[in-house]
Each structure stands twice: as structure tokens, then as C-alpha cells.
Amino acid sequence: MRRTLPVLLPVLLLVLLLAPSALADGLAERYRESAGKIIGAALADDEGWEKLTYLTTAIGHRLSGSLQLELAVDWAYGRMREEGLENVWKQPAKVTHWVRGREHAEVVAPVRRELLILGLGGSVGTPADGVTAPAVVVESFDELDALPDEAVAGKVVVYAVEWVGYGGTVRYRGAGASRAAARGAVAVLVRSATGRSLATPHTGALRYDEESPRIPAAAITVEDAEWFKRMRDLGQEVTVKLVMGAETLPEADSANVIAEIAGSELPHEVVVMGGHYDSWDVGQGAHDDGAACVAAWQALTLIHRLGLRPRRTLRVVLWTNEENGLGGARAYREWVGEEVGGHVAAIEMDGGAERPVGFGFGLSGVEPESGDPAYEAAYATLREIGSLLAGLDASEISRGGGGADIGPLMRDGVPGLAFRTVGEHYFDWHHTHADTLDKVDPENFRKAVAMLGVMGFVLADAPERLTPVREPAPEPPSG
């Protein structure tokens, strides 16, 4: 496709911004030319967007155990081989196989009112004729704990909690079912983990406590959570009927998709980057996490086409089963085995593809503000590499970073980087029917390709490792 002048302008501006006078000496100066080539190729690229379009549109959402995920695995594997990437393979992994089934919820008294729900991943189902019970509305775990047993037993607990950010609100999705079941509840409805809603429920995984009965659990919209609170405040008793056909089947076979550019001098030292290839069974898995997977893949492809071969191996992994099991992350770590010390860095993108700002950096067992010498030296190196991204307005290197799929590597000493964005709307779409390609800005996506390409290549080619080989972090104390 012919690129028009307005589209090429960012590339021309970038060349000016990457002029020698704009960069410090050292790594930035050493890699100015290579970084310019990678960024220029990424900003002028259409192929990556075409891949993301196919993945999200022709294949769609990709829950572990589903036909769609395996179609996506086979498609990426075949396409990577066609592109001439090296050591392309499908790394086997056993994955969780949870099936949503038919689901429906409604208020049956004092009025009839349909509720928009999404069952939480891993939830058990209801009996065939559903669960019908009075609702008890709480706004926190403390409020639940303060209720007498008879106020909770036999009820549907509705968690109409406040949005205090994802980390603070998502704990009700994760632990809410077991906390309510321990008090005798028969089901739970949980406010979706989002600060903004247009009647969109958000799914996500729960965690059952083995000490409590397993009861059905579903997410409701912010609007319905607020309605339940108002009905409670008006003294109105609400009765709910919940029908869920959810079930967990035996583990399924899946695979991580892996491709490389083998290192020219130190092929057994590795920089790995990627995202998770699976998604929930709603929407298209565009921001979470298709854009990341395709961006890392396309970065590798462009580096290969530019003829840039780093000293170390640059590897892309499309991890499977992050959303509800981490089977892919475990399979990768087990495959690496005792050679984990060969991993120089691990880069994960799993926060959507909004406007990028840079990377976050973490070392397991090291507090980012502790002044640890190894951390500070690596942080300074990353800031210098980050300066190569100034033309993208994405040069920030923040303290703290990691990710679910690179977590097993980081726990054994591998430095971790997390791709960072402005994060303005990610949780509006996260785990919903609305996580679709139209929410991804093509230019932001191209910037992600460029950033992953530059950071991955420089770390793989730099004269020195980012950090010395580190001993695995100690296991956290039990209990």
C-alpha cells in the first residue's frame, strides 16, 4: 500500500529527533542508527495491522481450550515460518478448559428486571433450573463479615463495591465467592472491575478457597450494582434468579508459539518478549492481549527483514492460557529449566495498546527504591536505551515492572520489563464484549511495534548483560 505524506511525516520527524546531538553518548549513540531503522520501519508498516485485523476479526476471542485459540496458534505458526523467522515451533502446554455455557440472571421480586451478567471464569454452574434467593447487598468484605450468619445463609450476596482502581476492586471478583460461601451464601453477583460502564459486564477469573463450598459467581454491570444499593437503601427486599451452565472440563492441549532471531555470538543468552495469546470468550481479545502478541511478533519480523542480527538471541513468545491458568508460562519456564540464567531480560506487554509512554523495570526480590546497586546500574542503562524512543514520546523508564507470563522467569532472577501506556481507557474494555479492534489506534499499535523492537534488539545486542547472572529469589514464607 502506498504511504501518503501525512503518514510518513512522523518518520521524517523521528529522523530529526534521533540526530546525534539529541542523544547522549554510550548505548544511545551506539544504537542510534539501528533504532532509527527499526522505528522508521515500524511507523511505515501496514503488515502488523493486517495481522491484528485477521486475528481479531477472522478468528476472534480465544479462550483456553477453544477451537479459536488453536486456530490462532496454527495460523501464527504457519505465518512465522513463511516470514523466515528462525526456530519457529509450537511449545506444548496443558491448559485450563472452562466452558461458560448458557447464563441468565433476573430480578423476580419486587419487580421483574433482567440483569446483564458474565459468569466469572472458573465458576461452577447452577442446577438446571437455577438458583432463586433473596439478595443481600454489601459494599465491602468488612460489611459482609459484620452481618450475622442468618442474614447471609441461603442468600445471593451482591458485592456493590466502589471502584478504587483495578487492584483494589478486583479482589472481590477473585475472593468474593469463597468469602460469601463461608457464611452460607448460595451465589454471588460482583460489581464489574471497571470505573466506567455502558451496561457492560466484565468477566475474569475467580479463586475458590478449598475450605469453602463452591458457589456460582457472575459479574454484573456498574449500573446494576448501583441499583441494588439504592433498593437496599429504600428498604426493598430483592429476589434474584441466576442460571449458569458453566463447567470445568479436563485440561486441554494447547501451545505457546515461539520464534527467534538466533544470536550471532551468544545464542544461548536470550531476550524474550511477548504477550498472552489467549483471551476471554467475549469480544475479540484486541487490547487484551492480541495487540501485544502481534506487536512483538511484527517487531521481530521487521528486525529480521532489516538484516539486523543481535549478539544474543531475540525470542518472541505468544503465551497461552494467561487468563485462567498460566499453563503457558509454566510450560515455558519448565522448558528453560536450569538454563534460566541465560535469559538476559524478559519483556511483557499486557496492559493494552493505548498511547505508549515507556517501560517499567523490575527485579524480583529488589525494592525499586532501595538503592540496590545492580538495580540502579540496570535502571540507568534502560533510561539510556529509553532515550532512543524520545521521538515517539515514549522514553519513560519507570521503577517497578513485570507480568504474569514472565513472572516465573523473574522469580528466578531474570530482569523484567513491562510495556507502559497512559492507561486511560483500558479498564473500560477489559474482559468485555467491547474489547474489539475498533478500540485500538493503528498509530499507537505501530509505536508499540517500534518500542518492542528497539528495546528487544538493543538488550539483545548490547556489549554487556543488563544485570549480572542473579541467584533465584528466595521462596516467600508459607502462610
C-alpha positions as CSV (number, residue, x, y, z in Angstrom):
1,M,0.0,0.0,0.0
2,R,1.3,3.5,-0.9
3,R,2.0,5.6,2.2
4,T,0.8,9.1,2.0
5,L,2.9,12.1,3.0
6,P,0.9,12.8,6.3
7,V,1.6,9.2,7.4
8,L,5.3,9.5,6.6
9,L,5.8,12.8,8.4
10,P,6.2,11.0,11.8
11,V,9.1,9.0,10.3
12,L,10.8,12.2,9.0
13,L,10.4,13.9,12.3
14,L,11.8,10.9,14.0
15,V,15.0,11.1,12.0
16,L,15.5,14.7,13.1
17,L,14.8,13.8,16.7
18,L,17.3,11.0,16.6
19,A,20.1,13.2,15.3
20,P,23.4,12.7,17.2
21,S,23.1,16.0,19.1
22,A,19.8,14.8,20.6
23,L,21.3,11.7,22.3
24,A,23.8,11.0,25.0
25,D,27.0,9.1,24.4
26,G,27.2,5.4,25.1
27,L,24.5,2.9,24.2
28,A,22.2,5.6,22.8
29,E,24.8,6.8,20.4
30,R,25.9,3.3,19.5
31,Y,22.4,2.2,18.6
32,R,21.0,5.4,17.1
33,E,21.2,4.2,13.6
34,S,19.7,0.7,14.2
35,A,17.0,2.2,16.4
36,G,16.1,4.7,13.7
37,K,15.8,1.9,11.1
38,I,13.6,-0.2,13.4
39,I,11.3,2.8,14.3
40,G,11.1,4.0,10.8
41,A,10.1,0.5,9.5
42,A,7.5,0.1,12.3
43,L,5.9,3.5,11.7
44,A,5.7,2.8,8.0
45,D,4.4,-0.7,8.4
46,D,1.0,-2.0,7.4
47,E,1.5,-5.7,7.7
48,G,1.3,-5.8,11.5
49,W,-2.1,-4.1,11.5
50,E,-3.2,-6.6,8.8
51,K,-2.2,-9.5,11.1
52,L,-4.0,-8.0,14.1
53,T,-7.1,-7.4,11.9
54,Y,-7.1,-11.0,10.9
55,L,-6.5,-12.3,14.4
56,T,-9.3,-10.3,16.0
57,T,-11.8,-10.4,13.1
58,A,-11.5,-13.7,11.3
59,I,-10.6,-15.7,14.5
60,G,-11.9,-13.6,17.3
61,H,-11.8,-14.4,21.0
62,R,-9.5,-17.2,22.1
63,L,-10.4,-18.8,25.4
64,S,-8.1,-21.6,26.5
65,G,-9.5,-25.0,25.4
66,S,-11.4,-23.4,22.5
67,L,-11.2,-24.1,18.8
68,Q,-10.5,-20.4,18.2
69,L,-7.3,-20.4,20.3
70,E,-5.9,-23.5,18.4
71,L,-6.8,-21.9,15.0
72,A,-4.8,-18.8,16.2
73,V,-1.9,-20.9,17.2
74,D,-1.7,-22.8,13.9
75,W,-2.1,-19.5,11.9
76,A,0.7,-17.7,13.8
77,Y,3.0,-20.8,13.5
78,G,2.4,-21.0,9.7
79,R,2.8,-17.3,9.1
80,M,6.0,-17.0,11.2
81,R,7.6,-19.8,9.1
82,E,6.6,-18.1,5.9
83,E,8.3,-15.0,7.1
84,G,11.6,-16.8,7.6
85,L,11.8,-16.4,11.3
86,E,14.1,-18.9,13.0
87,N,13.3,-21.8,15.4
88,V,9.6,-21.4,15.0
89,W,7.7,-24.0,17.0
90,K,4.6,-24.8,19.0
91,Q,5.7,-25.5,22.5
92,P,3.1,-27.9,24.1
93,A,1.2,-26.8,27.2
94,K,-1.7,-28.2,29.2
95,V,-4.3,-25.5,29.7
96,T,-7.5,-24.9,31.8
97,H,-10.7,-25.7,29.9
98,W,-13.6,-23.8,31.4
99,V,-16.8,-23.5,29.4
100,R,-19.3,-20.7,30.1
101,G,-22.5,-22.4,28.9
102,R,-25.8,-20.7,28.9
103,E,-26.3,-18.0,31.5
104,H,-29.1,-15.7,32.6
105,A,-30.0,-13.6,35.6
106,E,-33.0,-11.5,36.5
107,V,-34.7,-9.9,39.4
108,V,-38.0,-11.7,40.1
109,A,-39.3,-9.5,43.0
110,P,-40.4,-6.9,43.9
111,V,-40.4,-6.2,40.1
112,R,-39.1,-8.2,37.2
113,R,-35.9,-6.9,35.8
114,E,-33.2,-8.5,33.6
115,L,-29.6,-8.3,34.8
116,L,-26.7,-8.2,32.4
117,I,-24.1,-10.7,33.6
118,L,-20.9,-12.5,32.6
119,G,-20.1,-15.6,34.6
120,L,-16.7,-15.4,36.3
121,G,-14.0,-17.7,34.8
122,G,-13.8,-21.0,36.8
123,S,-17.2,-20.6,38.3
124,V,-19.3,-23.6,38.9
125,G,-22.8,-23.7,37.3
126,T,-26.2,-23.7,39.0
127,P,-28.7,-26.5,39.0
128,A,-30.5,-26.7,35.7
129,D,-33.5,-24.7,37.0
130,G,-31.1,-22.1,38.5
131,V,-30.8,-20.6,42.0
132,T,-33.6,-18.3,43.2
133,A,-32.9,-16.5,46.5
134,P,-33.1,-13.1,48.3
135,A,-30.2,-10.7,47.7
136,V,-28.1,-9.3,50.5
137,V,-26.1,-6.2,49.3
138,V,-22.7,-5.3,50.8
139,E,-20.1,-2.7,49.9
140,S,-17.0,-4.4,51.4
141,F,-15.7,-7.6,53.0
142,D,-15.9,-5.8,56.3
143,E,-19.6,-5.2,55.8
144,L,-20.1,-8.9,54.9
145,D,-18.2,-10.0,57.9
146,A,-20.3,-7.8,60.2
147,L,-23.5,-9.4,59.2
148,P,-25.0,-12.2,61.3
149,D,-24.9,-15.7,59.8
150,E,-28.7,-15.7,59.3
151,A,-28.5,-12.6,57.2
152,V,-26.2,-14.3,54.7
153,A,-27.2,-18.0,54.8
154,G,-29.3,-19.0,51.8
155,K,-28.8,-15.6,50.1
156,V,-27.3,-14.3,46.9
157,V,-24.5,-11.9,48.1
158,V,-24.3,-8.8,45.8
159,Y,-20.9,-7.0,46.1
160,A,-21.9,-3.4,45.2
161,V,-18.4,-2.1,45.9
162,E,-16.7,1.1,45.0
163,W,-14.1,1.5,42.2
164,V,-10.8,2.1,43.9
165,G,-8.6,1.1,41.0
166,Y,-8.3,-2.3,39.5
167,G,-6.1,-3.8,42.2
168,G,-8.4,-2.7,45.0
169,T,-11.7,-3.7,43.3
170,V,-10.7,-6.9,41.5
171,R,-10.2,-8.7,44.9
172,Y,-13.9,-9.0,45.2
173,R,-14.0,-10.9,41.9
174,G,-11.2,-13.1,43.0
175,A,-12.2,-14.0,46.6
176,G,-15.8,-12.9,46.8
177,A,-17.4,-16.2,46.1
178,S,-15.5,-18.1,48.8
179,R,-15.9,-15.4,51.4
180,A,-19.6,-15.4,50.9
181,A,-19.9,-19.2,50.7
182,A,-18.1,-19.5,54.1
183,R,-21.1,-17.6,55.5
184,G,-23.7,-19.8,53.8
185,A,-24.4,-17.8,50.6
186,V,-25.7,-19.8,47.6
187,A,-24.4,-17.5,44.9
188,V,-22.7,-14.1,44.4
189,L,-23.0,-11.2,42.0
190,V,-19.9,-9.0,41.8
191,R,-19.7,-5.4,40.5
192,S,-17.5,-5.4,37.4
193,A,-13.9,-4.3,37.9
194,T,-14.1,-1.0,36.0
195,G,-14.5,2.6,36.7
196,R,-16.7,3.3,33.7
197,S,-19.6,1.3,32.2
198,L,-22.1,1.5,29.4
199,A,-24.1,-1.5,30.7
200,T,-21.0,-3.7,30.1
201,P,-20.3,-6.6,32.5
202,H,-16.6,-7.6,32.8
203,T,-15.6,-11.2,33.3
204,G,-12.4,-12.5,34.8
205,A,-11.1,-15.4,36.9
206,L,-12.1,-16.2,40.5
207,R,-10.2,-18.3,43.0
208,Y,-12.1,-20.8,45.1
209,D,-10.9,-21.4,48.7
210,E,-10.7,-25.2,49.2
211,E,-12.1,-24.7,52.7
212,S,-15.4,-23.3,51.4
213,P,-18.2,-24.6,49.2
214,R,-18.0,-23.7,45.6
215,I,-20.9,-21.5,44.6
216,P,-21.9,-19.8,41.3
217,A,-20.4,-16.4,40.7
218,A,-21.1,-13.8,38.0
219,A,-20.2,-10.2,37.3
220,I,-22.9,-7.5,37.0
221,T,-22.7,-4.1,35.5
222,V,-21.8,-1.0,37.5
223,E,-25.3,0.3,36.7
224,D,-27.0,-2.8,38.2
225,A,-24.7,-2.7,41.3
226,E,-25.7,0.9,41.9
227,W,-29.4,-0.1,41.5
228,F,-29.0,-2.9,44.1
229,K,-27.6,-0.3,46.6
230,R,-30.4,2.1,46.0
231,M,-33.0,-0.7,46.5
232,R,-31.3,-1.7,49.8
233,D,-31.3,1.9,51.0
234,L,-35.0,2.1,50.2
235,G,-35.7,-0.9,52.3
236,Q,-36.8,-3.0,49.3
237,E,-36.0,-6.8,49.5
238,V,-34.9,-8.0,46.1
239,T,-35.1,-11.7,45.0
240,V,-32.8,-12.9,42.2
241,K,-32.8,-15.8,39.9
242,L,-29.5,-17.0,38.5
243,V,-28.9,-19.7,35.8
244,M,-25.4,-20.7,34.8
245,G,-24.3,-23.7,32.7
246,A,-20.6,-23.2,33.5
247,E,-18.4,-26.2,33.9
248,T,-14.7,-27.0,34.1
249,L,-13.6,-29.9,31.8
250,P,-10.3,-31.9,31.9
251,E,-7.2,-29.9,30.8
252,A,-6.8,-29.4,27.1
253,D,-3.8,-29.4,24.9
254,S,-2.5,-26.1,23.6
255,A,0.8,-24.4,22.8
256,N,2.9,-21.3,23.1
257,V,4.0,-20.1,19.7
258,I,7.8,-19.3,19.7
259,A,10.0,-17.6,17.1
260,E,13.5,-16.3,17.2
261,I,16.4,-14.4,15.6
262,A,19.3,-16.5,16.8
263,G,22.2,-14.7,18.4
264,S,25.3,-14.2,16.3
265,E,27.8,-14.5,19.1
266,L,25.9,-15.6,22.3
267,P,22.9,-17.6,21.0
268,H,22.4,-19.2,24.4
269,E,21.8,-15.8,26.0
270,V,18.2,-14.7,25.4
271,V,16.0,-11.7,25.5
272,V,12.4,-12.8,25.4
273,M,9.4,-10.6,24.7
274,G,5.7,-11.1,24.0
275,G,2.2,-11.2,25.4
276,H,-0.6,-13.7,26.1
277,Y,-2.3,-15.2,23.1
278,D,-5.5,-16.4,24.8
279,S,-8.4,-14.1,25.7
280,W,-11.7,-14.4,27.4
281,D,-14.6,-15.8,25.4
282,V,-16.2,-12.3,24.8
283,G,-15.1,-9.5,22.5
284,Q,-12.1,-10.1,20.2
285,G,-9.1,-10.0,22.6
286,A,-7.8,-6.9,20.8
287,H,-6.3,-4.9,23.7
288,D,-6.1,-8.0,26.0
289,D,-3.8,-9.2,24.5
290,G,-3.8,-9.6,20.8
291,A,-2.2,-6.3,20.0
292,A,0.7,-7.1,22.3
293,C,1.3,-10.5,20.7
294,V,1.2,-9.2,17.1
295,A,3.3,-6.1,18.1
296,A,6.1,-8.3,19.5
297,W,5.9,-10.7,16.5
298,Q,5.9,-7.9,14.0
299,A,8.9,-6.2,15.7
300,L,10.8,-9.5,15.3
301,T,9.8,-9.8,11.7
302,L,10.9,-6.2,10.9
303,I,14.3,-6.7,12.6
304,H,14.7,-9.9,10.6
305,R,13.9,-8.0,7.3
306,L,16.2,-5.2,8.1
307,G,19.0,-7.7,8.4
308,L,19.8,-6.9,12.0
309,R,21.1,-9.9,13.9
310,P,21.9,-9.2,17.6
311,R,24.7,-10.8,19.5
312,R,22.2,-12.7,21.7
313,T,19.0,-14.5,20.7
314,L,15.9,-12.3,20.5
315,R,12.9,-14.5,21.1
316,V,9.1,-13.8,20.8
317,V,6.7,-16.0,22.8
318,L,2.9,-15.9,22.3
319,W,2.0,-17.3,25.7
320,T,-1.1,-19.5,26.1
321,N,-3.6,-19.6,29.0
322,E,-2.7,-16.5,30.9
323,E,-6.3,-15.5,31.7
324,N,-7.3,-18.6,33.6
325,G,-4.4,-20.8,34.4
326,L,-0.9,-19.7,33.3
327,G,-0.3,-23.0,31.7
328,G,1.8,-21.5,29.0
329,A,4.1,-19.6,31.4
330,R,4.7,-22.7,33.4
331,A,5.4,-24.8,30.3
332,Y,8.0,-22.2,29.1
333,R,9.7,-22.0,32.5
334,E,9.9,-25.8,32.7
335,W,11.4,-26.0,29.3
336,V,14.0,-23.4,30.1
337,G,15.0,-25.4,33.2
338,E,18.4,-24.8,34.7
339,E,19.4,-22.5,31.8
340,V,17.2,-19.7,33.1
341,G,20.4,-17.8,33.9
342,G,20.8,-17.4,30.1
343,H,17.8,-15.1,30.0
344,V,19.1,-11.5,29.9
345,A,15.7,-9.9,30.1
346,A,12.0,-10.6,29.7
347,I,9.6,-8.1,28.3
348,E,5.8,-8.4,28.6
349,M,3.1,-6.2,27.1
350,D,-0.3,-6.9,28.8
351,G,-1.8,-3.5,29.6
352,G,-3.5,-2.7,26.2
353,A,-2.3,-0.8,23.2
354,E,-3.3,2.8,24.2
355,R,-0.8,5.6,23.7
356,P,2.5,4.3,25.0
357,V,4.8,6.1,27.5
358,G,7.7,3.7,28.0
359,F,8.6,0.7,30.1
360,G,8.6,-0.3,33.8
361,F,11.5,-2.2,35.2
362,G,11.5,-4.8,38.0
363,L,13.9,-7.2,39.7
364,S,12.4,-9.9,41.8
365,G,13.4,-9.5,45.4
366,V,14.6,-5.9,45.0
367,E,12.6,-2.9,46.0
368,P,12.8,-0.4,43.2
369,E,13.6,2.5,45.6
370,S,16.0,0.5,47.7
371,G,19.2,1.8,46.1
372,D,20.3,-1.7,45.2
373,P,23.5,-1.2,43.1
374,A,22.6,-3.8,40.4
375,Y,19.1,-2.4,40.1
376,E,20.4,1.2,39.8
377,A,23.0,0.3,37.2
378,A,20.4,-1.5,35.1
379,Y,17.9,1.3,35.5
380,A,20.5,3.8,34.2
381,T,21.2,1.5,31.2
382,L,17.5,1.3,30.4
383,R,17.0,5.0,30.7
384,E,19.7,5.4,28.1
385,I,18.0,2.9,25.8
386,G,14.7,4.6,26.5
387,S,16.2,7.9,25.2
388,L,16.1,6.3,21.7
389,L,12.3,6.3,22.0
390,A,12.1,10.1,22.6
391,G,10.8,10.7,19.1
392,L,7.8,8.5,19.9
393,D,7.2,10.5,23.2
394,A,7.6,7.1,24.9
395,S,11.0,7.3,26.6
396,E,9.9,7.0,30.2
397,I,11.5,4.2,32.2
398,S,9.6,3.8,35.5
399,R,10.5,1.8,38.6
400,G,8.7,-1.5,39.0
401,G,7.5,-3.8,36.3
402,G,6.8,-7.4,35.4
403,G,3.9,-9.5,34.2
404,A,2.1,-12.7,34.8
405,D,3.7,-14.7,32.0
406,I,7.3,-13.5,32.8
407,G,6.7,-13.9,36.5
408,P,8.2,-17.4,36.7
409,L,11.3,-16.2,35.0
410,M,11.6,-13.1,37.2
411,R,11.3,-15.2,40.3
412,D,14.4,-16.9,39.2
413,G,16.4,-13.8,38.7
414,V,15.6,-12.6,35.2
415,P,15.1,-8.8,34.9
416,G,11.6,-7.9,33.8
417,L,10.2,-5.1,31.8
418,A,6.5,-4.1,31.4
419,F,5.3,-2.1,28.5
420,R,3.5,1.0,29.8
421,T,0.7,3.1,28.3
422,V,-1.3,6.1,29.5
423,G,-4.0,3.5,30.7
424,E,-6.9,5.9,30.3
425,H,-9.5,3.5,28.9
426,Y,-8.1,0.0,29.2
427,F,-10.4,-1.0,32.1
428,D,-13.4,0.3,30.2
429,W,-13.0,-2.6,27.7
430,H,-11.1,-5.1,29.8
431,H,-12.6,-8.6,29.7
432,T,-15.8,-7.4,28.0
433,H,-17.7,-7.8,24.7
434,A,-16.2,-4.3,23.9
435,D,-12.6,-5.4,23.6
436,T,-12.6,-5.2,19.8
437,L,-10.3,-3.9,17.1
438,D,-12.0,-0.6,16.7
439,K,-10.7,0.4,20.2
440,V,-7.1,0.1,19.0
441,D,-5.5,3.1,17.4
442,P,-3.3,1.9,14.5
443,E,-0.6,4.6,15.1
444,N,-0.4,3.6,18.8
445,F,-0.1,0.0,17.7
446,R,2.8,0.9,15.3
447,K,4.5,2.7,18.1
448,A,4.3,-0.4,20.2
449,V,6.0,-2.4,17.4
450,A,8.7,0.2,17.3
451,M,9.3,0.3,21.1
452,L,9.4,-3.5,21.5
453,G,11.7,-3.7,18.5
454,V,14.2,-1.2,19.8
455,M,14.2,-2.3,23.4
456,G,14.4,-6.0,22.5
457,F,17.2,-5.5,19.9
458,V,19.4,-3.3,22.0
459,L,19.2,-5.5,25.1
460,A,20.0,-8.5,22.9
461,D,22.9,-6.8,21.1
462,A,24.4,-4.6,23.9
463,P,28.1,-5.4,24.9
464,E,27.1,-6.2,28.4
465,R,24.2,-8.0,30.0
466,L,21.6,-5.8,31.7
467,T,22.4,-7.3,35.0
468,P,24.9,-10.0,36.2
469,V,23.5,-13.5,36.5
470,R,21.4,-13.5,39.6
471,E,20.6,-16.1,42.1
472,P,16.9,-17.1,42.3
473,A,14.8,-15.0,44.7
474,P,14.1,-16.9,48.0
475,E,10.7,-18.6,48.3
476,P,8.2,-16.5,50.2
477,P,7.4,-17.8,53.6
478,S,4.4,-20.1,53.7
479,G,1.2,-18.9,55.4
